[in-house]
Amino acid sequence: MKNQYVIDRGCKFCFNCKWTCPADAIVVVDDLMQIDQERCRHCGRCYENCPNEAVRIIPLAEKTTATTGETHT
């Protein structure tokens, strides 16, 4: 199971994530830094290099639960 990486509003636009991403998956959309999930290789470099802890890791199962509203026990 792969994780999904997302950049939250704590981003200070230092561009460390963009400069270290080997897939060039970090983009600016509507004045927000975002990760292009189609290009992301799930290497974690964006997460490791963010000094503001603005990159979050969302396990695929958690994302599914959040989008469907279902609770898994």
Distance bins in CASP14 RR format, pairs under 12 A and 6 or more apart:
PFRMAT RR
TARGET T0000
AUTHOR 0000-0000-0000
RMODE 2
METHOD distances of the structure
MODEL  1
1 42 0 0 0 0 0 1 0 0 0 0 0
1 57 0 0 0 0 0 1 0 0 0 0 0
1 58 0 0 0 0 0 1 0 0 0 0 0
1 59 1 0 0 1 0 0 0 0 0 0 0
1 60 1 0 1 0 0 0 0 0 0 0 0
1 61 1 0 0 1 0 0 0 0 0 0 0
1 62 0 0 0 0 0 1 0 0 0 0 0
1 63 0 0 0 0 0 1 0 0 0 0 0
1 64 0 0 0 0 0 1 0 0 0 0 0
2 37 0 0 0 0 1 0 0 0 0 0 0
2 40 0 0 0 0 1 0 0 0 0 0 0
2 41 0 0 0 0 1 0 0 0 0 0 0
2 42 1 0 1 0 0 0 0 0 0 0 0
2 43 0 0 0 0 0 1 0 0 0 0 0
2 44 0 0 0 0 0 1 0 0 0 0 0
2 57 0 0 0 0 0 1 0 0 0 0 0
2 58 0 0 0 0 0 1 0 0 0 0 0
2 59 0 0 0 0 1 0 0 0 0 0 0
2 60 1 0 0 1 0 0 0 0 0 0 0
2 61 0 0 0 0 0 1 0 0 0 0 0
2 63 0 0 0 0 0 1 0 0 0 0 0
3 35 0 0 0 0 0 1 0 0 0 0 0
3 37 0 0 0 0 0 1 0 0 0 0 0
3 40 0 0 0 0 1 0 0 0 0 0 0
3 41 0 0 0 0 0 1 0 0 0 0 0
3 42 1 0 0 1 0 0 0 0 0 0 0
3 43 0 0 0 0 0 1 0 0 0 0 0
3 44 0 0 0 0 1 0 0 0 0 0 0
3 46 0 0 0 0 0 1 0 0 0 0 0
3 47 0 0 0 0 1 0 0 0 0 0 0
3 55 0 0 0 0 0 1 0 0 0 0 0
3 56 0 0 0 0 1 0 0 0 0 0 0
3 57 1 0 1 0 0 0 0 0 0 0 0
3 58 1 0 0 1 0 0 0 0 0 0 0
3 59 1 0 1 0 0 0 0 0 0 0 0
3 60 1 0 0 1 0 0 0 0 0 0 0
3 61 0 0 0 0 1 0 0 0 0 0 0
3 62 0 0 0 0 1 0 0 0 0 0 0
3 63 0 0 0 0 1 0 0 0 0 0 0
4 25 0 0 0 0 0 1 0 0 0 0 0
4 34 0 0 0 0 0 1 0 0 0 0 0
4 35 0 0 0 0 1 0 0 0 0 0 0
4 36 0 0 0 0 0 1 0 0 0 0 0
4 37 1 0 0 1 0 0 0 0 0 0 0
4 38 0 0 0 0 0 1 0 0 0 0 0
4 40 1 0 0 1 0 0 0 0 0 0 0
4 42 0 0 0 0 1 0 0 0 0 0 0
4 44 0 0 0 0 0 1 0 0 0 0 0
4 46 0 0 0 0 0 1 0 0 0 0 0
4 47 0 0 0 0 0 1 0 0 0 0 0
4 55 0 0 0 0 0 1 0 0 0 0 0
4 56 0 0 0 0 1 0 0 0 0 0 0
4 57 1 0 0 1 0 0 0 0 0 0 0
4 58 1 0 1 0 0 0 0 0 0 0 0
4 59 1 0 0 1 0 0 0 0 0 0 0
4 60 1 0 0 1 0 0 0 0 0 0 0
4 61 0 0 0 0 0 1 0 0 0 0 0
4 62 0 0 0 0 1 0 0 0 0 0 0
4 63 1 0 1 0 0 0 0 0 0 0 0
4 64 0 0 0 0 0 1 0 0 0 0 0
4 66 0 0 0 0 0 1 0 0 0 0 0
4 67 0 0 0 0 0 1 0 0 0 0 0
5 17 0 0 0 0 1 0 0 0 0 0 0
5 21 0 0 0 0 1 0 0 0 0 0 0
5 23 0 0 0 0 0 1 0 0 0 0 0
5 25 0 0 0 0 1 0 0 0 0 0 0
5 26 0 0 0 0 1 0 0 0 0 0 0
5 33 0 0 0 0 0 1 0 0 0 0 0
5 34 0 0 0 0 0 1 0 0 0 0 0
5 35 1 0 1 0 0 0 0 0 0 0 0
5 36 0 0 0 0 0 1 0 0 0 0 0
5 37 0 0 0 0 1 0 0 0 0 0 0
5 39 0 0 0 0 0 1 0 0 0 0 0
5 40 1 0 0 1 0 0 0 0 0 0 0
5 41 0 0 0 0 1 0 0 0 0 0 0
5 42 1 0 0 1 0 0 0 0 0 0 0
5 43 0 0 0 0 1 0 0 0 0 0 0
5 44 1 0 0 1 0 0 0 0 0 0 0
5 45 0 0 0 0 1 0 0 0 0 0 0
5 46 1 0 1 0 0 0 0 0 0 0 0
5 47 1 0 0 1 0 0 0 0 0 0 0
5 48 0 0 0 0 0 1 0 0 0 0 0
5 49 0 0 0 0 0 1 0 0 0 0 0
5 50 0 0 0 0 1 0 0 0 0 0 0
5 54 0 0 0 0 0 1 0 0 0 0 0
5 55 1 0 1 0 0 0 0 0 0 0 0
5 56 1 0 0 1 0 0 0 0 0 0 0
5 57 1 0 0 1 0 0 0 0 0 0 0
5 58 1 0 0 1 0 0 0 0 0 0 0
5 59 0 0 0 0 0 1 0 0 0 0 0
5 60 0 0 0 0 0 1 0 0 0 0 0
5 63 0 0 0 0 0 1 0 0 0 0 0
6 17 0 0 0 0 0 1 0 0 0 0 0
6 25 0 0 0 0 0 1 0 0 0 0 0
6 26 0 0 0 0 0 1 0 0 0 0 0
6 32 0 0 0 0 0 1 0 0 0 0 0
6 33 0 0 0 0 1 0 0 0 0 0 0
6 34 1 0 0 1 0 0 0 0 0 0 0
6 35 1 0 0 1 0 0 0 0 0 0 0
6 36 0 0 0 0 0 1 0 0 0 0 0
6 37 0 0 0 0 1 0 0 0 0 0 0
6 40 0 0 0 0 1 0 0 0 0 0 0
6 46 0 0 0 0 1 0 0 0 0 0 0
6 47 0 0 0 0 0 1 0 0 0 0 0
6 50 0 0 0 0 0 1 0 0 0 0 0
6 54 0 0 0 0 1 0 0 0 0 0 0
6 55 1 0 0 1 0 0 0 0 0 0 0
6 56 1 0 1 0 0 0 0 0 0 0 0
6 57 0 0 0 0 1 0 0 0 0 0 0
6 58 1 0 0 1 0 0 0 0 0 0 0
6 59 0 0 0 0 0 1 0 0 0 0 0
6 62 0 0 0 0 0 1 0 0 0 0 0
6 63 0 0 0 0 1 0 0 0 0 0 0
6 66 0 0 0 0 0 1 0 0 0 0 0
7 13 0 0 0 0 0 1 0 0 0 0 0
7 14 0 0 0 0 0 1 0 0 0 0 0
7 15 0 0 0 0 0 1 0 0 0 0 0
7 16 0 0 0 0 0 1 0 0 0 0 0
7 17 1 0 0 1 0 0 0 0 0 0 0
7 18 0 0 0 0 1 0 0 0 0 0 0
7 21 0 0 0 0 0 1 0 0 0 0 0
7 25 0 0 0 0 0 1 0 0 0 0 0
7 26 1 0 0 1 0 0 0 0 0 0 0
7 27 0 0 0 0 0 1 0 0 0 0 0
7 28 0 0 0 0 0 1 0 0 0 0 0
7 29 0 0 0 0 0 1 0 0 0 0 0
7 32 1 0 0 1 0 0 0 0 0 0 0
7 33 1 0 1 0 0 0 0 0 0 0 0
7 34 1 0 0 1 0 0 0 0 0 0 0
7 35 1 0 0 1 0 0 0 0 0 0 0
7 36 0 0 0 0 0 1 0 0 0 0 0
7 37 0 0 0 0 0 1 0 0 0 0 0
7 40 0 0 0 0 0 1 0 0 0 0 0
7 46 1 0 0 1 0 0 0 0 0 0 0
7 47 0 0 0 0 1 0 0 0 0 0 0
7 50 1 0 0 1 0 0 0 0 0 0 0
7 52 0 0 0 0 1 0 0 0 0 0 0
7 53 0 0 0 0 0 1 0 0 0 0 0
7 54 1 0 1 0 0 0 0 0 0 0 0
7 55 1 0 1 0 0 0 0 0 0 0 0
7 56 1 0 0 1 0 0 0 0 0 0 0
7 57 0 0 0 0 0 1 0 0 0 0 0
7 58 0 0 0 0 0 1 0 0 0 0 0
8 17 0 0 0 0 0 1 0 0 0 0 0
8 32 0 0 0 0 1 0 0 0 0 0 0
8 33 0 0 0 0 1 0 0 0 0 0 0
8 34 0 0 0 0 0 1 0 0 0 0 0
8 35 0 0 0 0 0 1 0 0 0 0 0
8 47 0 0 0 0 0 1 0 0 0 0 0
8 50 0 0 0 0 0 1 0 0 0 0 0
8 52 0 0 0 0 1 0 0 0 0 0 0
8 53 0 0 0 0 1 0 0 0 0 0 0
8 54 1 0 1 0 0 0 0 0 0 0 0
8 55 1 0 0 1 0 0 0 0 0 0 0
8 56 1 0 1 0 0 0 0 0 0 0 0
8 57 0 0 0 0 0 1 0 0 0 0 0
8 58 0 0 0 0 0 1 0 0 0 0 0
9 31 0 0 0 0 0 1 0 0 0 0 0
9 32 1 0 0 1 0 0 0 0 0 0 0
9 33 0 0 0 0 1 0 0 0 0 0 0
9 34 0 0 0 0 0 1 0 0 0 0 0
9 52 0 0 0 0 0 1 0 0 0 0 0
9 54 1 0 0 1 0 0 0 0 0 0 0
9 55 0 0 0 0 0 1 0 0 0 0 0
9 56 0 0 0 0 0 1 0 0 0 0 0
10 32 0 0 0 0 0 1 0 0 0 0 0
10 33 0 0 0 0 1 0 0 0 0 0 0
10 50 0 0 0 0 1 0 0 0 0 0 0
10 51 0 0 0 0 0 1 0 0 0 0 0
10 52 1 0 1 0 0 0 0 0 0 0 0
10 53 0 0 0 0 1 0 0 0 0 0 0
10 54 1 0 1 0 0 0 0 0 0 0 0
10 55 0 0 0 0 1 0 0 0 0 0 0
10 56 0 0 0 0 1 0 0 0 0 0 0
11 17 0 0 0 0 1 0 0 0 0 0 0
11 18 0 0 0 0 0 1 0 0 0 0 0
11 26 0 0 0 0 0 1 0 0 0 0 0
11 28 0 0 0 0 0 1 0 0 0 0 0
11 31 0 0 0 0 0 1 0 0 0 0 0
11 32 1 0 0 1 0 0 0 0 0 0 0
11 33 1 0 1 0 0 0 0 0 0 0 0
11 34 0 0 0 0 1 0 0 0 0 0 0
11 35 0 0 0 0 0 1 0 0 0 0 0
11 46 0 0 0 0 0 1 0 0 0 0 0
11 50 1 0 0 1 0 0 0 0 0 0 0
11 51 0 0 0 0 0 1 0 0 0 0 0
11 52 1 0 0 1 0 0 0 0 0 0 0
11 53 0 0 0 0 1 0 0 0 0 0 0
11 54 1 0 1 0 0 0 0 0 0 0 0
11 55 0 0 0 0 1 0 0 0 0 0 0
11 56 0 0 0 0 0 1 0 0 0 0 0
12 33 0 0 0 0 1 0 0 0 0 0 0
12 50 0 0 0 0 1 0 0 0 0 0 0
12 51 0 0 0 0 1 0 0 0 0 0 0
12 52 1 0 1 0 0 0 0 0 0 0 0
12 53 0 0 0 0 0 1 0 0 0 0 0
12 54 1 0 0 1 0 0 0 0 0 0 0
12 55 0 0 0 0 0 1 0 0 0 0 0
13 26 0 0 0 0 0 1 0 0 0 0 0
13 28 0 0 0 0 1 0 0 0 0 0 0
13 31 0 0 0 0 1 0 0 0 0 0 0
13 32 0 0 0 0 1 0 0 0 0 0 0
13 33 1 0 0 1 0 0 0 0 0 0 0
13 50 0 0 0 0 0 1 0 0 0 0 0
13 51 0 0 0 0 0 1 0 0 0 0 0
13 52 0 0 0 0 1 0 0 0 0 0 0
13 54 0 0 0 0 1 0 0 0 0 0 0
14 20 0 0 0 0 0 1 0 0 0 0 0
14 26 0 0 0 0 0 1 0 0 0 0 0
14 33 0 0 0 0 1 0 0 0 0 0 0
14 46 0 0 0 0 0 1 0 0 0 0 0
14 49 0 0 0 0 1 0 0 0 0 0 0
14 50 1 0 0 1 0 0 0 0 0 0 0
14 51 1 0 0 1 0 0 0 0 0 0 0
14 52 1 0 0 1 0 0 0 0 0 0 0
14 53 0 0 0 0 0 1 0 0 0 0 0
14 54 0 0 0 0 1 0 0 0 0 0 0
14 55 0 0 0 0 0 1 0 0 0 0 0
15 21 0 0 0 0 0 1 0 0 0 0 0
15 26 1 0 0 1 0 0 0 0 0 0 0
15 27 0 0 0 0 0 1 0 0 0 0 0
15 28 0 0 0 0 1 0 0 0 0 0 0
15 33 0 0 0 0 1 0 0 0 0 0 0
15 46 0 0 0 0 0 1 0 0 0 0 0
15 49 0 0 0 0 0 1 0 0 0 0 0
15 50 0 0 0 0 0 1 0 0 0 0 0
15 51 0 0 0 0 0 1 0 0 0 0 0
15 52 0 0 0 0 0 1 0 0 0 0 0
15 54 0 0 0 0 0 1 0 0 0 0 0
16 26 0 0 0 0 1 0 0 0 0 0 0
16 33 0 0 0 0 0 1 0 0 0 0 0
16 45 0 0 0 0 1 0 0 0 0 0 0
16 46 0 0 0 0 1 0 0 0 0 0 0
16 47 0 0 0 0 0 1 0 0 0 0 0
16 48 0 0 0 0 1 0 0 0 0 0 0
16 49 1 0 1 0 0 0 0 0 0 0 0
16 50 1 0 0 1 0 0 0 0 0 0 0
16 51 1 0 0 1 0 0 0 0 0 0 0
16 52 0 0 0 0 1 0 0 0 0 0 0
16 53 0 0 0 0 0 1 0 0 0 0 0
16 54 0 0 0 0 1 0 0 0 0 0 0
16 55 0 0 0 0 1 0 0 0 0 0 0
17 23 0 0 0 0 0 1 0 0 0 0 0
17 24 0 0 0 0 0 1 0 0 0 0 0
17 25 0 0 0 0 1 0 0 0 0 0 0
17 26 1 0 1 0 0 0 0 0 0 0 0
17 27 0 0 0 0 0 1 0 0 0 0 0
17 28 0 0 0 0 0 1 0 0 0 0 0
17 33 1 0 0 1 0 0 0 0 0 0 0
17 34 0 0 0 0 0 1 0 0 0 0 0
17 35 0 0 0 0 1 0 0 0 0 0 0
17 36 0 0 0 0 0 1 0 0 0 0 0
17 40 0 0 0 0 0 1 0 0 0 0 0
17 43 0 0 0 0 0 1 0 0 0 0 0
17 44 0 0 0 0 1 0 0 0 0 0 0
17 45 1 0 0 1 0 0 0 0 0 0 0
17 46 1 1 0 0 0 0 0 0 0 0 0
17 47 0 0 0 0 1 0 0 0 0 0 0
17 48 0 0 0 0 1 0 0 0 0 0 0
17 49 1 0 0 1 0 0 0 0 0 0 0
17 50 1 0 1 0 0 0 0 0 0 0 0
17 51 0 0 0 0 1 0 0 0 0 0 0
17 52 0 0 0 0 1 0 0 0 0 0 0
17 53 0 0 0 0 0 1 0 0 0 0 0
17 54 0 0 0 0 1 0 0 0 0 0 0
17 55 1 0 0 1 0 0 0 0 0 0 0
17 56 0 0 0 0 0 1 0 0 0 0 0
18 24 1 0 0 1 0 0 0 0 0 0 0
18 25 0 0 0 0 1 0 0 0 0 0 0
18 26 1 1 0 0 0 0 0 0 0 0 0
18 27 0 0 0 0 1 0 0 0 0 0 0
18 28 0 0 0 0 1 0 0 0 0 0 0
18 33 1 0 0 1 0 0 0 0 0 0 0
18 34 0 0 0 0 0 1 0 0 0 0 0
18 35 0 0 0 0 1 0 0 0 0 0 0
18 36 0 0 0 0 0 1 0 0 0 0 0
18 45 0 0 0 0 0 1 0 0 0 0 0
18 46 0 0 0 0 1 0 0 0 0 0 0
18 49 0 0 0 0 1 0 0 0 0 0 0
18 50 0 0 0 0 0 1 0 0 0 0 0
18 55 0 0 0 0 0 1 0 0 0 0 0
19 26 0 0 0 0 1 0 0 0 0 0 0
19 45 0 0 0 0 1 0 0 0 0 0 0
19 46 0 0 0 0 1 0 0 0 0 0 0
19 49 1 0 0 1 0 0 0 0 0 0 0
19 50 0 0 0 0 0 1 0 0 0 0 0
20 26 0 0 0 0 1 0 0 0 0 0 0
20 41 0 0 0 0 0 1 0 0 0 0 0
20 43 0 0 0 0 1 0 0 0 0 0 0
20 44 0 0 0 0 1 0 0 0 0 0 0
20 45 1 0 1 0 0 0 0 0 0 0 0
20 46 1 0 0 1 0 0 0 0 0 0 0
20 47 0 0 0 0 1 0 0 0 0 0 0
20 48 1 0 0 1 0 0 0 0 0 0 0
20 49 1 0 1 0 0 0 0 0 0 0 0
20 50 0 0 0 0 1 0 0 0 0 0 0
20 51 0 0 0 0 0 1 0 0 0 0 0
20 55 0 0 0 0 0 1 0 0 0 0 0
21 27 0 0 0 0 1 0 0 0 0 0 0
21 33 0 0 0 0 0 1 0 0 0 0 0
21 34 0 0 0 0 0 1 0 0 0 0 0
21 35 0 0 0 0 1 0 0 0 0 0 0
21 36 0 0 0 0 1 0 0 0 0 0 0
21 39 0 0 0 0 1 0 0 0 0 0 0
21 40 0 0 0 0 1 0 0 0 0 0 0
21 41 0 0 0 0 1 0 0 0 0 0 0
21 42 0 0 0 0 0 1 0 0 0 0 0
21 43 0 0 0 0 1 0 0 0 0 0 0
21 44 0 0 0 0 1 0 0 0 0 0 0
21 45 1 0 0 1 0 0 0 0 0 0 0
21 46 1 0 1 0 0 0 0 0 0 0 0
21 47 0 0 0 0 0 1 0 0 0 0 0
21 48 0 0 0 0 0 1 0 0 0 0 0
21 49 0 0 0 0 1 0 0 0 0 0 0
21 50 0 0 0 0 0 1 0 0 0 0 0
21 55 0 0 0 0 0 1 0 0 0 0 0
22 39 0 0 0 0 0 1 0 0 0 0 0
22 40 0 0 0 0 0 1 0 0 0 0 0
22 41 1 0 0 1 0 0 0 0 0 0 0
22 42 0 0 0 0 0 1 0 0 0 0 0
22 43 1 0 0 1 0 0 0 0 0 0 0
22 44 0 0 0 0 0 1 0 0 0 0 0
22 45 1 0 0 1 0 0 0 0 0 0 0
22 46 0 0 0 0 0 1 0 0 0 0 0
22 49 0 0 0 0 0 1 0 0 0 0 0
23 35 0 0 0 0 1 0 0 0 0 0 0
23 36 0 0 0 0 1 0 0 0 0 0 0
23 37 0 0 0 0 0 1 0 0 0 0 0
23 38 0 0 0 0 1 0 0 0 0 0 0
23 39 1 0 1 0 0 0 0 0 0 0 0
23 40 1 0 0 1 0 0 0 0 0 0 0
23 41 1 0 1 0 0 0 0 0 0 0 0
23 42 0 0 0 0 1 0 0 0 0 0 0
23 43 1 0 0 1 0 0 0 0 0 0 0
23 44 0 0 0 0 0 1 0 0 0 0 0
23 45 0 0 0 0 1 0 0 0 0 0 0
23 46 0 0 0 0 1 0 0 0 0 0 0
24 35 0 0 0 0 0 1 0 0 0 0 0
24 36 0 0 0 0 1 0 0 0 0 0 0
24 38 0 0 0 0 0 1 0 0 0 0 0
24 39 1 0 0 1 0 0 0 0 0 0 0
24 40 0 0 0 0 0 1 0 0 0 0 0
24 41 0 0 0 0 0 1 0 0 0 0 0
24 45 0 0 0 0 0 1 0 0 0 0 0
24 46 0 0 0 0 0 1 0 0 0 0 0
25 33 0 0 0 0 0 1 0 0 0 0 0
25 34 0 0 0 0 1 0 0 0 0 0 0
25 35 1 0 1 0 0 0 0 0 0 0 0
25 36 1 0 1 0 0 0 0 0 0 0 0
25 37 1 0 0 1 0 0 0 0 0 0 0
25 38 0 0 0 0 1 0 0 0 0 0 0
25 39 1 1 0 0 0 0 0 0 0 0 0
25 40 1 0 1 0 0 0 0 0 0 0 0
25 41 1 0 0 1 0 0 0 0 0 0 0
25 42 0 0 0 0 1 0 0 0 0 0 0
25 43 0 0 0 0 1 0 0 0 0 0 0
25 44 0 0 0 0 0 1 0 0 0 0 0
25 45 0 0 0 0 0 1 0 0 0 0 0
25 46 1 0 0 1 0 0 0 0 0 0 0
25 55 0 0 0 0 0 1 0 0 0 0 0
26 32 0 0 0 0 0 1 0 0 0 0 0
26 33 1 0 0 1 0 0 0 0 0 0 0
26 34 1 0 0 1 0 0 0 0 0 0 0
26 35 1 0 0 1 0 0 0 0 0 0 0
26 36 1 0 0 1 0 0 0 0 0 0 0
26 37 0 0 0 0 0 1 0 0 0 0 0
26 39 0 0 0 0 1 0 0 0 0 0 0
26 40 0 0 0 0 1 0 0 0 0 0 0
26 41 0 0 0 0 0 1 0 0 0 0 0
26 44 0 0 0 0 0 1 0 0 0 0 0
26 45 0 0 0 0 1 0 0 0 0 0 0
26 46 1 0 0 1 0 0 0 0 0 0 0
26 47 0 0 0 0 0 1 0 0 0 0 0
26 49 0 0 0 0 0 1 0 0 0 0 0
26 50 0 0 0 0 0 1 0 0 0 0 0
26 54 0 0 0 0 0 1 0 0 0 0 0
26 55 0 0 0 0 1 0 0 0 0 0 0
27 33 1 0 0 1 0 0 0 0 0 0 0
27 34 1 0 1 0 0 0 0 0 0 0 0
27 35 1 0 0 1 0 0 0 0 0 0 0
27 36 1 0 1 0 0 0 0 0 0 0 0
27 37 0 0 0 0 0 1 0 0 0 0 0
27 38 0 0 0 0 0 1 0 0 0 0 0
27 39 0 0 0 0 1 0 0 0 0 0 0
27 40 0 0 0 0 0 1 0 0 0 0 0
27 46 0 0 0 0 0 1 0 0 0 0 0
28 34 1 0 0 1 0 0 0 0 0 0 0
28 35 0 0 0 0 0 1 0 0 0 0 0
28 36 0 0 0 0 0 1 0 0 0 0 0
29 35 0 0 0 0 0 1 0 0 0 0 0
29 36 0 0 0 0 1 0 0 0 0 0 0
32 54 0 0 0 0 0 1 0 0 0 0 0
33 46 0 0 0 0 1 0 0 0 0 0 0
33 50 0 0 0 0 1 0 0 0 0 0 0
33 52 0 0 0 0 0 1 0 0 0 0 0
33 54 1 0 0 1 0 0 0 0 0 0 0
33 55 0 0 0 0 1 0 0 0 0 0 0
34 40 0 0 0 0 0 1 0 0 0 0 0
34 46 0 0 0 0 0 1 0 0 0 0 0
34 54 0 0 0 0 0 1 0 0 0 0 0
34 55 0 0 0 0 0 1 0 0 0 0 0
35 41 0 0 0 0 0 1 0 0 0 0 0
35 42 0 0 0 0 0 1 0 0 0 0 0
35 43 0 0 0 0 0 1 0 0 0 0 0
35 44 0 0 0 0 0 1 0 0 0 0 0
35 45 0 0 0 0 0 1 0 0 0 0 0
35 46 1 0 0 1 0 0 0 0 0 0 0
35 47 0 0 0 0 0 1 0 0 0 0 0
35 50 0 0 0 0 0 1 0 0 0 0 0
35 54 0 0 0 0 0 1 0 0 0 0 0
35 55 1 0 0 1 0 0 0 0 0 0 0
35 56 0 0 0 0 0 1 0 0 0 0 0
35 57 0 0 0 0 0 1 0 0 0 0 0
35 58 0 0 0 0 0 1 0 0 0 0 0
36 46 0 0 0 0 0 1 0 0 0 0 0
37 58 0 0 0 0 0 1 0 0 0 0 0
37 60 0 0 0 0 0 1 0 0 0 0 0
37 63 0 0 0 0 0 1 0 0 0 0 0
39 46 0 0 0 0 0 1 0 0 0 0 0
40 46 0 0 0 0 1 0 0 0 0 0 0
40 47 0 0 0 0 0 1 0 0 0 0 0
40 55 0 0 0 0 0 1 0 0 0 0 0
40 57 0 0 0 0 0 1 0 0 0 0 0
40 58 0 0 0 0 0 1 0 0 0 0 0
42 57 0 0 0 0 1 0 0 0 0 0 0
42 58 0 0 0 0 0 1 0 0 0 0 0
42 59 0 0 0 0 0 1 0 0 0 0 0
42 60 0 0 0 0 0 1 0 0 0 0 0
43 49 0 0 0 0 0 1 0 0 0 0 0
43 55 0 0 0 0 0 1 0 0 0 0 0
43 57 0 0 0 0 0 1 0 0 0 0 0
44 50 0 0 0 0 1 0 0 0 0 0 0
44 55 0 0 0 0 1 0 0 0 0 0 0
44 56 0 0 0 0 0 1 0 0 0 0 0
44 57 1 0 0 1 0 0 0 0 0 0 0
45 55 0 0 0 0 1 0 0 0 0 0 0
46 52 0 0 0 0 0 1 0 0 0 0 0
46 53 0 0 0 0 0 1 0 0 0 0 0
46 54 0 0 0 0 1 0 0 0 0 0 0
46 55 1 0 1 0 0 0 0 0 0 0 0
46 56 0 0 0 0 0 1 0 0 0 0 0
46 57 0 0 0 0 1 0 0 0 0 0 0
47 53 0 0 0 0 1 0 0 0 0 0 0
47 54 0 0 0 0 1 0 0 0 0 0 0
47 55 1 0 1 0 0 0 0 0 0 0 0
47 56 1 0 0 1 0 0 0 0 0 0 0
47 57 1 0 0 1 0 0 0 0 0 0 0
47 58 0 0 0 0 0 1 0 0 0 0 0
48 55 0 0 0 0 1 0 0 0 0 0 0
48 57 0 0 0 0 0 1 0 0 0 0 0
49 55 0 0 0 0 1 0 0 0 0 0 0
50 56 0 0 0 0 1 0 0 0 0 0 0
50 57 0 0 0 0 0 1 0 0 0 0 0
56 62 0 0 0 0 0 1 0 0 0 0 0
56 63 0 0 0 0 0 1 0 0 0 0 0
57 63 0 0 0 0 0 1 0 0 0 0 0
58 64 0 0 0 0 1 0 0 0 0 0 0
58 65 0 0 0 0 0 1 0 0 0 0 0
58 66 1 0 0 1 0 0 0 0 0 0 0
58 67 0 0 0 0 0 1 0 0 0 0 0
59 65 0 0 0 0 1 0 0 0 0 0 0
59 66 0 0 0 0 0 1 0 0 0 0 0
59 72 0 0 0 0 0 1 0 0 0 0 0
60 66 0 0 0 0 0 1 0 0 0 0 0
60 67 0 0 0 0 0 1 0 0 0 0 0
61 67 0 0 0 0 0 1 0 0 0 0 0
61 68 0 0 0 0 0 1 0 0 0 0 0
61 70 0 0 0 0 0 1 0 0 0 0 0
61 71 0 0 0 0 0 1 0 0 0 0 0
61 72 1 0 0 1 0 0 0 0 0 0 0
62 68 0 0 0 0 0 1 0 0 0 0 0
62 69 0 0 0 0 0 1 0 0 0 0 0
62 70 0 0 0 0 0 1 0 0 0 0 0
62 71 0 0 0 0 0 1 0 0 0 0 0
62 72 0 0 0 0 1 0 0 0 0 0 0
63 69 0 0 0 0 0 1 0 0 0 0 0
63 70 0 0 0 0 0 1 0 0 0 0 0
64 70 1 0 0 1 0 0 0 0 0 0 0
64 71 0 0 0 0 0 1 0 0 0 0 0
64 72 0 0 0 0 1 0 0 0 0 0 0
65 71 1 0 0 1 0 0 0 0 0 0 0
65 72 1 0 1 0 0 0 0 0 0 0 0
65 73 0 0 0 0 0 1 0 0 0 0 0
66 72 0 0 0 0 0 1 0 0 0 0 0
END
